[in-house]
Amino acid sequence: MKLWGGRFTKPTNQLVEEYTASISFDQKMWRQDIVGSLAHVAMLGKCGILPMEEVRQIIAGLKKVKEKIERGQAEFLVAHEDVHMNIEKMLIEEIGPVGGKLHTGRSRNDQVALDMHLYLREKLMEIIQLAMYLQEALLEQASQHLDTVMPGYTHLQRAQPVLFGYHLMAYVSMLQRDIERMTETWKRVNVLPLGAGALAGTTFPIDRTFVAELLQFDGIYQNSMDAVSDRDFIVEFLADASLVMTHLSRLCEELVIWSSQEFSFVELDDAFCTGSSIMPQKKNPDVAELVRGKTGRVYGNLFGLLTVLKGLPLAYNKDMQEDKEGMFDTVTTIHGALALLTPMIKTMQVKADRMRQAVTNDFSNATDLADYLVRKDMPFRQAHEVVGRTVLYCIEQQKYLLDLTLEEFQSFSEAIGADVYDALAVETVVNARNVLGGTARNQVEVQMDWYRKQLVETHAWVNKNSQKVMIESLIDVGSPA
């Protein structure tokens, strides 16, 4: 008999049970469901809605259910639909009819919303920490390559020389914004929906503030219809995750390119590559490629949930069951990507000589020749034309700018003097960009110091809030004094 079956005259069609059940995936939240139930029943006792003896029985029963699940002795059944009904059935089997009083003053609608808030705030904290670890790995590599020069690209064409450490710092910067977005999202995740009932609150004199304090929530939903139908916090997480994966995908694309024989800028550790089933010489950057490929599924999860929500009237609708699988999948995907990329970056070998060779066999110092002429009082547009003609001449003569004699330089402009060779040297070109955000060595060091300070602040934020997401530390919230 279903827990809601009193109004029905027929059993649920088996196909309907299988199609509508969510237990195959929402059982991931069994710990959160038990923690939420412990807080709820403690509140029922505190408010005098249930006698303390029954509260103690329910708390003891919930803890026995928890222990059985941990030992693998509990079976989640499709017939009981979801994690909430499965756990309540287990509780009733454990302590008898009094277990049915646990649901007093709440609905599955606010119960499932609570579980997702509890689950996502825990996973959000984990992902923020993983993003910080990747930042630290990139910072460490950058600090080792403050003198390694490589070509900077636009349109995948060589543009201007940059430090390799500077290039890596661009990804540290992207991850910083990702972390900031996720800490902002935390504010919307760490809000209590329990107590909203099905949509309009409850007739029982509950204390939502008490539950929020027990479960370490920073706020409470002010409108019950919104509380049970809001999935903005999941959409926001999925959007944050999509941007994280965008940035990781761009990094992985560069790792794939840089590790190719054509570039040969880096060597990825064997532990993070695979071979070919037919070509013995192959060493494939499969991890980087797969992170790049999995980005699409994270985007899909975001658009899937937005599509589910766009036409729903208030309040709860069964469509909203589709909010979970995409969330779980995105958590797993982004968690795996960040966890793998950190050691891959740490163990990456950088071929500094190859990078330098590339940057000396191109025209990436052409802009600096134009700037040199501007400093000789030539208008930039005229300087641009002069340098363009000089580069064309070099291409025809199969030379680079520093291969030209002074006489050749002066055939394009008499303003060019012997100091042009120093002005076009690789180190000069790099360090000439000595402005905030530039690639000059000391500016990269400034950037690194700034992001290290941001990491310290984020670590402090994590330490301040981490206790709020520790499910095991919250498992005793329902124990009466």
C-alpha positions as CSV (number, residue, x, y, z in Angstrom):
1,M,0.0,0.0,0.0
2,K,1.4,3.4,-0.9
3,L,1.8,5.9,1.9
4,W,-0.6,8.2,-0.1
5,G,-2.9,5.4,-1.3
6,G,-6.0,6.0,0.8
7,R,-7.8,7.8,-1.9
8,F,-7.1,5.2,-4.6
9,T,-9.1,2.1,-5.6
10,K,-6.5,0.4,-7.8
11,P,-2.8,-0.3,-7.4
12,T,-0.4,1.8,-9.5
13,N,0.3,0.3,-13.0
14,Q,3.7,-1.2,-13.0
15,L,4.8,0.8,-16.0
16,V,3.7,4.0,-14.2
17,E,5.7,3.0,-11.2
18,E,8.8,2.4,-13.2
19,Y,8.4,5.5,-15.3
20,T,7.6,7.9,-12.4
21,A,10.0,6.5,-9.8
22,S,13.1,8.5,-9.0
23,I,14.7,6.2,-6.5
24,S,17.3,5.0,-9.0
25,F,19.0,8.3,-8.9
26,D,17.7,10.3,-5.9
27,Q,18.9,7.7,-3.4
28,K,22.2,9.7,-3.7
29,M,20.6,12.0,-1.2
30,W,19.7,9.5,1.5
31,R,22.1,11.1,4.1
32,Q,20.6,14.5,3.4
33,D,17.1,13.1,3.8
34,I,17.9,11.6,7.1
35,V,19.6,14.7,8.4
36,G,16.6,16.8,7.3
37,S,14.2,14.4,9.0
38,L,16.2,14.5,12.2
39,A,16.1,18.3,12.3
40,H,12.4,18.3,11.5
41,V,11.4,15.8,14.2
42,A,13.5,17.6,16.8
43,M,11.6,20.8,15.9
44,L,8.3,18.9,16.3
45,G,9.3,17.9,19.8
46,K,10.6,21.4,20.7
47,C,7.3,22.9,19.6
48,G,5.2,20.4,21.4
49,I,3.6,19.0,18.2
50,L,4.9,15.5,19.1
51,P,5.5,14.2,22.6
52,M,9.2,13.8,23.4
53,E,9.0,10.0,23.8
54,E,7.8,9.7,20.2
55,V,10.5,12.1,19.1
56,R,13.1,9.9,20.8
57,Q,11.7,6.8,19.1
58,I,11.8,8.4,15.7
59,I,15.3,9.7,16.1
60,A,16.5,6.3,17.3
61,G,14.7,4.7,14.3
62,L,16.2,7.1,11.8
63,K,19.7,6.4,13.1
64,K,19.1,2.6,12.8
65,V,18.0,3.2,9.2
66,K,21.2,5.2,8.6
67,E,23.3,2.4,10.0
68,K,21.5,-0.3,7.9
69,I,22.0,1.8,4.7
70,E,25.7,2.2,5.5
71,R,26.1,-1.5,6.1
72,G,24.4,-2.2,2.8
73,Q,21.5,-4.0,4.5
74,A,18.7,-1.7,3.3
75,E,17.0,-2.1,-0.1
76,F,15.6,0.9,-2.0
77,L,12.5,-0.2,-3.9
78,V,10.9,1.3,-7.0
79,A,7.5,0.6,-5.5
80,H,8.3,3.2,-2.8
81,E,9.0,5.8,-5.6
82,D,11.7,8.0,-4.2
83,V,14.3,8.3,-1.4
84,H,11.9,10.0,0.9
85,M,9.2,7.4,0.8
86,N,11.8,4.6,1.0
87,I,13.4,6.0,4.1
88,E,10.0,6.6,5.7
89,K,8.9,3.0,4.9
90,M,12.2,1.7,6.5
91,L,11.5,3.8,9.6
92,I,8.0,2.5,10.0
93,E,9.3,-1.1,9.6
94,E,11.9,-0.3,12.3
95,I,9.7,1.4,14.9
96,G,6.1,0.8,13.9
97,P,3.2,3.2,13.2
98,V,4.9,6.0,15.2
99,G,7.3,6.4,12.3
100,G,4.4,7.7,10.3
101,K,4.3,10.8,12.5
102,L,7.6,12.0,11.1
103,H,5.8,13.5,8.2
104,T,3.7,15.8,10.4
105,G,3.9,19.4,9.3
106,R,5.8,18.8,6.1
107,S,5.3,17.7,2.5
108,R,7.4,15.8,0.0
109,N,7.5,19.1,-1.8
110,D,9.5,21.0,0.8
111,Q,11.3,17.8,1.9
112,V,12.8,17.2,-1.6
113,A,13.7,20.9,-1.9
114,L,15.5,20.6,1.5
115,D,17.5,17.6,0.4
116,M,18.6,19.3,-2.8
117,H,19.7,22.4,-0.9
118,L,21.7,20.2,1.6
119,Y,23.2,18.1,-1.2
120,L,24.2,21.0,-3.4
121,R,25.7,23.2,-0.7
122,E,28.0,20.2,0.2
123,K,29.0,19.6,-3.4
124,L,29.4,23.3,-4.1
125,M,31.9,23.5,-1.3
126,E,33.8,20.5,-2.7
127,I,33.9,22.0,-6.2
128,I,35.2,25.4,-4.9
129,Q,38.0,23.6,-3.1
130,L,38.9,21.6,-6.2
131,A,39.0,24.8,-8.3
132,M,41.4,26.3,-5.7
133,Y,43.6,23.3,-6.0
134,L,43.8,23.7,-9.7
135,Q,44.6,27.4,-9.3
136,E,47.4,26.4,-7.0
137,A,48.8,23.9,-9.5
138,L,48.7,26.6,-12.2
139,L,50.4,29.1,-9.9
140,E,53.1,26.7,-9.1
141,Q,53.8,26.0,-12.8
142,A,53.7,29.7,-13.5
143,S,56.2,30.5,-10.8
144,Q,58.7,28.0,-12.4
145,H,58.3,29.7,-15.8
146,L,58.8,33.4,-15.2
147,D,61.6,33.4,-17.8
148,T,60.1,31.0,-20.3
149,V,59.1,32.8,-23.4
150,M,56.5,31.5,-25.8
151,P,54.4,32.8,-28.7
152,G,51.2,34.5,-27.7
153,Y,48.4,33.8,-30.3
154,T,45.4,35.5,-31.7
155,H,43.4,33.6,-34.4
156,L,45.8,30.8,-33.6
157,Q,48.4,32.9,-35.4
158,R,51.5,34.0,-33.6
159,A,50.9,37.5,-32.3
160,Q,53.3,38.7,-29.6
161,P,55.8,37.0,-27.3
162,V,54.6,36.3,-23.8
163,L,55.9,34.5,-20.7
164,F,54.5,31.0,-20.3
165,G,53.8,31.8,-16.7
166,Y,51.7,34.8,-17.9
167,H,49.7,32.5,-20.2
168,L,49.0,30.1,-17.3
169,M,47.9,33.0,-15.1
170,A,45.1,33.8,-17.5
171,Y,43.5,30.4,-16.5
172,V,44.1,31.3,-12.8
173,S,42.2,34.5,-13.5
174,M,39.3,32.6,-15.1
175,L,39.1,30.2,-12.2
176,Q,39.0,33.1,-9.8
177,R,35.9,34.4,-11.4
178,D,34.4,30.8,-11.4
179,I,35.1,30.6,-7.6
180,E,33.6,34.0,-7.0
181,R,30.4,33.0,-8.9
182,M,30.1,29.8,-6.9
183,T,30.6,31.6,-3.6
184,E,27.8,34.0,-4.7
185,T,25.6,31.0,-5.6
186,W,26.2,29.6,-2.2
187,K,24.1,32.4,-0.8
188,R,21.0,31.1,-2.7
189,V,21.8,27.5,-2.0
190,N,22.2,27.9,1.8
191,V,18.5,28.9,2.3
192,L,16.0,26.7,4.1
193,P,12.8,25.6,2.3
194,L,11.5,23.2,4.9
195,G,8.3,24.3,6.6
196,A,6.8,25.5,3.3
197,G,4.6,22.4,3.2
198,A,3.0,21.5,-0.1
199,L,2.8,25.1,-1.2
200,A,1.1,27.2,1.5
201,G,2.8,26.5,4.8
202,T,1.3,24.3,7.5
203,T,-1.4,24.5,10.2
204,F,1.0,23.2,12.8
205,P,2.9,25.8,15.0
206,I,6.4,24.9,13.6
207,D,9.6,26.8,14.2
208,R,11.5,27.2,10.9
209,T,14.2,29.4,12.5
210,F,15.0,26.5,14.9
211,V,15.4,24.1,11.9
212,A,17.5,26.6,10.0
213,E,19.9,27.0,13.0
214,L,20.1,23.2,13.4
215,L,21.0,22.7,9.8
216,Q,23.3,25.7,9.6
217,F,21.3,27.6,7.0
218,D,21.9,31.3,6.6
219,G,18.4,32.2,5.6
220,I,14.8,31.0,5.2
221,Y,12.5,31.2,2.2
222,Q,10.0,33.9,2.9
223,N,7.3,32.6,0.5
224,S,6.2,28.9,0.6
225,M,5.1,28.7,-3.0
226,D,8.5,29.9,-4.1
227,A,10.2,27.6,-1.6
228,V,8.8,24.4,-3.1
229,S,8.9,25.5,-6.8
230,D,12.3,27.3,-6.8
231,R,15.0,25.6,-8.8
232,D,16.9,28.8,-9.5
233,F,19.7,27.7,-7.2
234,I,20.2,24.6,-9.3
235,V,20.1,26.6,-12.6
236,E,22.6,29.0,-11.1
237,F,24.9,26.1,-10.2
238,L,24.6,24.6,-13.6
239,A,25.4,27.9,-15.2
240,D,28.4,28.3,-13.0
241,A,29.5,24.8,-13.8
242,S,29.1,25.5,-17.5
243,L,31.5,28.4,-17.3
244,V,33.9,26.3,-15.3
245,M,33.8,23.6,-18.0
246,T,34.2,26.3,-20.7
247,H,37.4,27.4,-19.1
248,L,38.7,23.9,-18.5
249,S,37.8,23.0,-22.1
250,R,39.9,25.9,-23.4
251,L,42.8,24.9,-21.2
252,C,42.5,21.3,-22.4
253,E,42.3,22.4,-26.1
254,E,45.7,24.1,-25.5
255,L,47.1,21.1,-23.8
256,V,46.1,19.0,-26.8
257,I,47.7,21.5,-29.2
258,W,50.9,22.1,-27.1
259,S,51.5,18.4,-26.7
260,S,51.3,17.7,-30.4
261,Q,54.5,17.1,-32.4
262,E,53.8,20.1,-34.5
263,F,54.0,22.3,-31.4
264,S,55.8,20.1,-28.9
265,F,55.6,22.8,-26.2
266,V,54.7,20.5,-23.3
267,E,54.9,16.8,-22.4
268,L,52.0,15.4,-20.5
269,D,52.8,12.7,-17.9
270,D,52.3,9.1,-19.1
271,A,49.8,8.6,-16.2
272,F,47.4,11.0,-17.8
273,C,47.7,9.8,-21.4
274,T,46.7,6.6,-23.2
275,G,47.9,4.7,-26.2
276,S,46.6,3.4,-29.5
277,S,45.3,-0.1,-30.1
278,I,47.0,-0.3,-33.5
279,M,49.8,2.4,-33.5
280,P,52.5,1.6,-31.0
281,Q,54.1,5.0,-31.1
282,K,51.0,7.0,-30.1
283,K,50.6,8.9,-26.8
284,N,47.2,10.4,-26.8
285,P,46.0,13.3,-24.5
286,D,42.8,11.5,-23.8
287,V,42.0,13.1,-20.5
288,A,42.2,16.6,-21.9
289,E,40.1,15.5,-24.9
290,L,37.5,14.0,-22.7
291,V,37.2,17.0,-20.4
292,R,36.7,19.0,-23.6
293,G,34.1,16.6,-24.8
294,K,32.2,16.3,-21.5
295,T,31.7,20.1,-21.5
296,G,28.8,19.5,-23.9
297,R,26.8,17.4,-21.4
298,V,27.2,20.1,-18.7
299,Y,25.7,22.6,-21.2
300,G,23.0,20.2,-22.0
301,N,22.1,19.8,-18.3
302,L,21.7,23.6,-17.9
303,F,19.5,23.9,-21.0
304,G,17.5,20.9,-20.0
305,L,16.5,22.3,-16.7
306,L,15.8,25.7,-18.1
307,T,13.5,24.1,-20.6
308,V,11.7,22.1,-17.9
309,L,11.0,25.2,-15.8
310,K,10.0,27.7,-18.5
311,G,6.3,26.7,-18.7
312,L,5.5,25.5,-15.2
313,P,2.7,27.1,-13.2
314,L,3.2,27.5,-9.5
315,A,3.7,25.6,-7.4
316,Y,5.2,22.0,-7.6
317,N,4.8,19.9,-10.7
318,K,6.0,16.4,-11.4
319,D,8.1,17.8,-14.2
320,M,10.4,19.1,-11.5
321,Q,11.6,15.5,-10.8
322,E,13.8,16.2,-13.9
323,D,15.9,18.6,-11.9
324,K,18.0,16.0,-10.2
325,E,19.7,13.7,-12.8
326,G,21.3,16.7,-14.6
327,M,22.5,18.2,-11.3
328,F,24.0,14.9,-10.2
329,D,25.6,14.4,-13.6
330,T,27.1,17.9,-13.6
331,V,28.5,17.4,-10.1
332,T,30.2,14.2,-11.1
333,T,31.5,15.6,-14.4
334,I,33.0,18.8,-13.0
335,H,34.3,17.1,-9.9
336,G,36.2,14.6,-12.1
337,A,37.5,17.2,-14.5
338,L,38.9,19.4,-11.7
339,A,40.3,16.5,-9.8
340,L,42.2,15.1,-12.9
341,L,43.5,18.4,-14.3
342,T,45.3,19.4,-11.0
343,P,47.8,16.5,-11.0
344,M,48.0,16.7,-14.8
345,I,49.2,20.3,-14.6
346,K,51.5,19.6,-11.7
347,T,53.3,16.8,-13.6
348,M,53.4,18.5,-17.0
349,Q,56.9,19.0,-18.4
350,V,57.4,22.3,-20.2
351,K,59.8,22.4,-23.2
352,A,61.2,25.9,-22.7
353,D,63.8,25.6,-25.5
354,R,61.2,24.6,-28.0
355,M,59.0,27.5,-27.0
356,R,61.9,30.0,-27.3
357,Q,62.8,28.6,-30.7
358,A,59.2,29.2,-31.9
359,V,59.2,32.7,-30.7
360,T,62.5,33.6,-32.4
361,N,61.3,32.2,-35.8
362,D,58.4,34.4,-36.4
363,F,57.3,38.1,-36.7
364,S,55.8,38.4,-33.2
365,N,58.1,41.4,-32.5
366,A,56.6,43.4,-35.4
367,T,54.4,45.4,-33.2
368,D,57.4,46.4,-31.2
369,L,59.1,47.7,-34.4
370,A,56.0,49.9,-35.0
371,D,56.1,51.1,-31.4
372,Y,59.8,51.8,-31.8
373,L,59.0,54.1,-34.8
374,V,56.2,55.8,-32.9
375,R,58.8,56.7,-30.3
376,K,60.8,58.3,-33.1
377,D,57.8,60.6,-33.7
378,M,56.3,58.6,-36.6
379,P,52.4,58.4,-36.5
380,F,51.3,54.9,-35.7
381,R,49.4,54.3,-38.9
382,Q,52.5,55.2,-40.9
383,A,54.6,53.0,-38.7
384,H,52.2,50.2,-39.2
385,E,52.6,50.5,-43.0
386,V,56.4,50.7,-42.8
387,V,56.6,47.6,-40.7
388,G,54.1,45.8,-42.9
389,R,56.4,46.4,-45.9
390,T,59.4,45.3,-43.9
391,V,57.7,42.0,-42.9
392,L,56.8,41.4,-46.6
393,Y,60.4,42.0,-47.6
394,C,61.5,39.5,-44.9
395,I,59.1,36.9,-46.1
396,E,60.3,37.3,-49.7
397,Q,64.0,37.1,-48.5
398,Q,63.2,34.2,-46.1
399,K,64.4,36.2,-43.1
400,Y,63.1,37.4,-39.8
401,L,63.3,41.0,-38.5
402,L,66.4,40.4,-36.4
403,D,68.2,38.9,-39.5
404,L,68.1,42.2,-41.3
405,T,71.1,44.4,-41.6
406,L,70.9,48.0,-40.4
407,E,71.0,49.1,-44.1
408,E,68.1,46.9,-44.9
409,F,66.1,48.4,-42.0
410,Q,66.9,51.9,-43.0
411,S,65.8,51.2,-46.6
412,F,62.3,51.3,-45.1
413,S,62.8,54.1,-42.7
414,E,65.8,56.3,-41.9
415,A,64.4,56.7,-38.4
416,I,65.6,53.2,-37.5
417,G,69.0,53.1,-35.7
418,A,71.3,50.5,-34.3
419,D,69.3,50.4,-31.1
420,V,66.6,48.6,-33.0
421,Y,68.2,45.2,-32.3
422,D,67.9,45.7,-28.6
423,A,64.3,46.9,-29.0
424,L,63.4,43.7,-30.9
425,A,65.1,41.2,-28.7
426,V,62.7,38.7,-27.1
427,E,63.4,39.7,-23.5
428,T,63.0,43.4,-24.4
429,V,59.7,42.8,-26.2
430,V,58.3,40.8,-23.3
431,N,59.5,43.2,-20.5
432,A,58.5,46.3,-22.4
433,R,54.9,45.5,-21.6
434,N,55.4,46.7,-18.1
435,V,51.8,47.8,-17.3
436,L,49.2,46.4,-15.0
437,G,48.1,43.1,-16.5
438,G,51.0,43.0,-18.9
439,T,53.4,40.1,-19.6
440,A,56.5,41.8,-18.2
441,R,58.2,39.5,-15.6
442,N,57.6,41.9,-12.7
443,Q,53.9,42.4,-13.7
444,V,53.4,38.6,-13.8
445,E,54.8,38.5,-10.3
446,V,52.3,41.2,-9.2
447,Q,49.5,39.1,-10.7
448,M,50.7,36.0,-8.9
449,D,50.9,37.8,-5.5
450,W,47.4,39.2,-6.1
451,Y,45.9,35.8,-6.8
452,R,47.7,34.2,-3.9
453,K,46.0,36.7,-1.7
454,Q,42.6,35.8,-3.2
455,L,43.4,32.2,-2.4
456,V,44.0,33.0,1.2
457,E,40.7,34.8,1.3
458,T,38.9,31.9,-0.3
459,H,40.5,29.4,2.1
460,A,39.2,31.6,5.0
461,W,35.7,31.6,3.4
462,V,35.9,27.8,3.1
463,N,37.0,27.3,6.7
464,K,34.2,29.6,7.9
465,N,31.5,27.7,6.0
466,S,32.8,24.1,5.7
467,Q,31.3,23.0,9.0
468,K,27.8,23.9,7.7
469,V,28.1,21.2,5.0
470,M,29.5,18.4,7.1
471,I,26.6,15.9,7.0
472,E,28.2,13.6,9.5
473,S,28.5,16.4,12.1
474,L,24.9,17.3,11.5
475,I,23.6,13.7,11.9
476,D,23.0,14.3,15.7
477,V,21.1,17.5,15.2
478,G,17.9,15.7,16.2
479,S,19.2,14.4,19.5
480,P,17.1,16.0,22.2
481,A,18.9,17.6,25.1
